[in-house]
Amino acid sequence: MKKTATDKILLILKMQGEVSLNSLASELGITKEGARLHLVKLIDKKLVETNSRKEGVGRPVTYYSLSKESASEFPDSHAQVTVELLQSVKKLLGNNALELLINDRESKIYSHYQKALEHSNSIESRLEQLSQIRSKEGYLAEWKKENDAYYLIENHCPICAAATECQGFCKSELKNFQQLLGDEFIVERMEHMVSGGQRCTYRIRAKQ
C-alpha cells in the first residue's frame, strides 16, 4: 500500500524524534506551506505537538514531534491478548514456566537471525542485516557509527506491552544481540522504551 503524506510525516517524526518545518518539507519534497498544512491537521488530531527554541539571532525555530496519543498509529502487536496470556502463564504455571517460554523464544529468534547473518563477515554488514530484519518485524531499526562506537537504534517496539509486563523479553534480546555481533564486542543498552525512553538504543564497542 502506498504511503500517504501523513504516513510519511509520522514515520519521519518517529525515526528522527523532532524536525523543523524546513527539514520536513525538504525530506518530503514539497513546499513549506504544503508541509505546514499536513502538520496542522496532525496537530488538530493531537498526534503531533510543537516546541519552539531560540537558536541564535532571529525568531525561535518551531520543532514538531509526536505526541503520546500518536502511539495508536504504531500498534503494539496483539498487545492486550499477549499481556493476558503472559499473566495467565505466570498465575497458572508460575514464573519458571514463563522463563522457559522466553528462553524458547530467544533460542528460535537467535537461530533465525544467525542463519540470516551467516554470510555477514564485518560488524557493519551484520548491523545492516540485523537492522533490515528488525525493521521487517516492526522495530523501525537503523544503525550508525560515531567515533569508535556503533549504535543499533530501534525507533519502535511492536511487543512493548509484553516487554513491559515481563522484561525478560528485553534481557533475551540484549543477550541475542551480544551473541550475534560477537565476543569481540561489548553490547550495552543505552536507551530503553520500557523505561520511558523515546527509542531503544544499543551501543556496540570493540573490547579493549
N, C-alpha and C positions, 0 to 999 in steps of 0.2 A: 504494500500500500504506500502511495506517495505521501511524504510528509508535508503538512501544511506549514505556512509561515509560523503559525502559533506553536506547532510541534517543534519546529527548529529553534525558536526562541527559548522555549522551556528546556530543550536539551542543551543549548549553549549555556544557559544560566546554571543548569545542573552541573555541567562539566567545569565551568570556569568560576563559579561562585558568585561573581558580580561583574557587570560590564557597563561601560558608558554607552550613551546613545550613538556616538560616532563609531565606536568599535563594533557595536551590534549591527549598525547599518552596513558597515564595510564587510562584515562577515556574511551577512545575508545577501549582499549585492543589490541593495535597494537604497532609496533616498532616506535621509534622516527623518523626514516627515512621515514617510511610509512606516518606518520602524516605530516612530512615536505613536502612530495610530494603533498599531498592534499592541504596544505596551500599555496604552490607555485602557484598551479592552481587557487585558490581563489584570491590570490594577483594579478595574471595576469588579472583576470576578474574584478579587482578593487572592490571586495566585502569585502576584508579583508585588514587591514593595520597593520603596526608594530610599536612598540615603545620600545626602549632599555633603561634599567635603571641599574645603578650601585648599587649592593647590597652586601656590604662588600668587601672582598678580592676576586680577580679574575675578569674574564671577565664580562661585563654587561650582564644582562639577557634580552632576547627579549620576549616581550609580544605581543599577537595577539588580535585584536579586530575588530569589524565590522566597515565598512566604511559607509558613508551616502548613497552611492549607493546601499548598501545591503537592504535598506528599501523595494525595489521591491520584495524581497524574502519573506517578511512578509506582504502580501497585506492588505490594508485597505478595509473593506467590502463595495463594491459598492460605493467607495469614491466620485467620480465625480457626479454620479446621486443623491446621498444623499445631497451633498452640494447644487446642483442646486435646489432640492426640498425645502430645507430649505430657500434658498434665495427667491424662489417664494412665499412660505408661508408668509415670512416677508414682501415682496413687495406688495402682493395682499390682505393679510388679517391683516397684522400688527403684532407687537411684542406680543400683548396679545394672538393672536391665536397660535403663536409659543410657548409661555409659557404654554398654555393649552395642546398642543401636548406633550411637555416634561413632564408635570405633569401626563398625562395619561400613558405615557411610564414608568415613575417612579413607578406609582401605580401598573401596571401589573408586572413589574420586582420584586417589593417588595413582591407581593403575591406569585409569583413563588418561590422566594428564601425562604420566610418564611415557605412555605409548605415543602421544601426540608430540612430545618433546625429544623423542629418542634420536632424531637427526639434527637437533639443535646443539651445536658444539660450543658456542660462545654464550656468555651471560646476556649479551644483547639479543641474540636470536631466541634464547629461552624466554626472556621477558616479553619479547614481541609475540611469541607464540602463546604464552600464558595470558597475555592481555587480550588476544583475539578470542581465546576460548572463554575467558571470564566474561567478556563483552557479550558473546552469544548467549551466555547464561543469564544475562541481565544486570551484570555488575558495572557496566559502563567503564571498563578498565582501560588504563593507559600507563605508559611508563616514561621516565625521563632520567637523564643523568645530570647531576650537579656536583661539580668539583670531583671528589674522589668517591662519591656515593651514587647509587642508583635508587630510584623510587618507583614502586608499583602503587598506583593510585586507583582506588575503586570509588567511583562517584555515586554509586547506588548499591543498595543491598536488597536483593529480592527475597531474602529469608530473614529480614530484620526482626520480625515479630518472633520467629522461632529462636533466633540468636539471643534476643532479649530475655525470653523465657528460660533459655538454657545456654549459657555462654561456653559450654563445651564445644559447640559448633565453631565458635571463633578460635578456640585453642587448637582444634583439629586442623583448621585452615592454615593457621600460622605454622603448625608442625609440617603440613604438606608442602608449603612454600619453601621451608628450610631444606627439606629433603630434595625437592625438585631442583633447587638452584645450586645445591652442592655444599659439601662440608667446608669448602674453602671460603665460604661467605657467611656473614652473620646477618640474619634477617630479624628486624625489630619492627613492631607495630608502633608507629608514632602518633597516629590519629585514629580514633575509633568511633564509628557511628553509634554503636550501642551505648557508649559513654557520653554521648552528646556532641560528638564531632560532626563536621559537615560531610566528611568522607572517611574512608579507611585508607590510611597511608602506611606503606611498609618501606623502611629504609634497608637497603642491601649494601653492605660494605665488605670488602675483602679482609680476611683475618690478617693481622699483622704478624 
